[in-house]
Amino acid sequence: MTKSKFNVKVRVDFQGEIVAESQEEAESLAWDKWGVDSDAEIGYDGVYSIEADDLGEICEECDQTPDDCECEEEEEGEAE
C-alpha cells in the first residue's frame, strides 16, 4: 500500500466570557484564560475546520516525500 504525506491544519474555536475594562484587555486576558478544564473562563467550543494538503507519496524506506528522499540517489551511487 502506498502512503502519502499530508500537511494538516486544524482550526479549533474556544469561547467564553471575561470581565475586563476594555475590548483590548479582554483580548489580552483571553490569551492566558483558555484551557481544557471545565472551569476555564475560555473553553473548547468546537472544531471550525480541518484541511489536509497532499504533499505527495512517501518513500517506504525513509518516509520522506520524493523531494526529500535520498534513497534513490544512494542506490544510484552504489551502482556506479
C-alpha positions as CSV (number, residue, x, y, z in Angstrom):
1,M,0.0,0.0,0.0
2,T,1.4,3.4,-1.0
3,K,1.3,6.1,1.6
4,S,1.3,9.9,1.1
5,K,2.4,12.7,3.4
6,F,-0.2,15.5,4.2
7,N,0.2,18.9,5.8
8,V,-2.9,19.0,8.1
9,K,-4.3,22.3,9.6
10,V,-6.9,22.1,12.3
11,R,-8.7,25.2,13.4
12,V,-10.3,24.8,16.8
13,D,-12.5,27.5,18.4
14,F,-12.6,28.4,22.1
15,Q,-15.2,30.7,23.6
16,G,-16.1,32.1,27.0
17,E,-16.9,35.3,28.9
18,I,-14.2,37.5,30.5
19,V,-14.8,40.6,32.7
20,A,-12.4,43.4,31.5
21,E,-12.3,47.2,31.3
22,S,-11.9,47.2,27.6
23,Q,-12.0,45.0,24.5
24,E,-8.3,45.2,24.2
25,E,-7.9,44.0,27.8
26,A,-10.4,41.2,27.2
27,E,-8.5,40.0,24.1
28,S,-5.2,40.2,26.1
29,L,-6.6,38.2,29.0
30,A,-8.1,35.6,26.7
31,W,-4.5,34.5,25.7
32,D,-4.0,33.4,29.3
33,K,-7.5,32.3,30.2
34,W,-8.2,29.4,27.8
35,G,-7.8,25.9,28.9
36,V,-9.1,22.3,28.7
37,D,-10.5,22.3,32.3
38,S,-14.3,22.7,32.6
39,D,-13.8,25.7,35.0
40,A,-11.6,27.6,32.5
41,E,-13.0,31.0,31.6
42,I,-12.4,30.3,27.9
43,G,-13.2,26.7,26.9
44,Y,-13.3,24.4,23.9
45,D,-16.2,25.3,21.6
46,G,-15.7,23.1,18.6
47,V,-13.6,22.3,15.5
48,Y,-14.1,25.0,12.9
49,S,-12.3,23.3,10.0
50,I,-9.8,20.6,9.0
51,E,-7.7,21.0,5.8
52,A,-5.3,18.4,4.5
53,D,-2.9,19.3,1.7
54,D,-1.4,16.4,-0.2
55,L,2.4,16.7,-0.1
56,G,2.9,13.6,-2.3
57,E,3.7,9.9,-1.9
58,I,6.4,9.0,0.5
59,C,9.3,6.6,0.2
60,E,8.6,3.3,2.0
61,E,12.2,3.1,3.2
62,C,12.7,6.6,4.7
63,D,9.1,8.0,5.0
64,Q,10.1,11.1,3.0
65,T,8.5,12.8,0.0
66,P,10.3,12.4,-3.3
67,D,11.8,15.9,-3.0
68,D,13.4,15.0,0.4
69,C,14.1,11.3,-0.3
70,E,17.8,10.4,-0.8
71,C,17.3,6.7,-1.1
72,E,17.3,6.7,-5.0
73,E,20.4,8.9,-5.0
74,E,22.2,6.4,-2.6
75,E,21.1,3.5,-4.8
76,E,22.4,5.2,-7.9
77,G,25.7,6.0,-6.2
78,E,26.1,2.4,-5.0
79,A,25.5,1.1,-8.6
80,E,28.4,3.2,-10.0
